[in-house]
Amino acid sequence: MAYDLQTCVAIYAAAHFIIVGLSHLFRPRAWAQFFVLLARAGEAGVLAHSLISLFFGAMLVAFSRPGTQVGVALLVTTVVMIGLV
């Protein structure tokens, strides 16, 4: 079964949000340690976190159509994630 690009982007985003969300639920200490490590790294830690968020956000912005409900939801989520608001 072939999916259109918009559906693929929505599946990609849903998989990412589910995996990361479950990871936050089941491994909160690991996430806390990760962010402490980033904080200790100073500006390099900020850059590392920004690049991770930017990669995911850029994928969504590049391949989603903001004219659809899913596209608008992904665009808003992406903008919030990369800190433009």
Beta strands, then each sheet from edge to edge (+ up, - down):
end
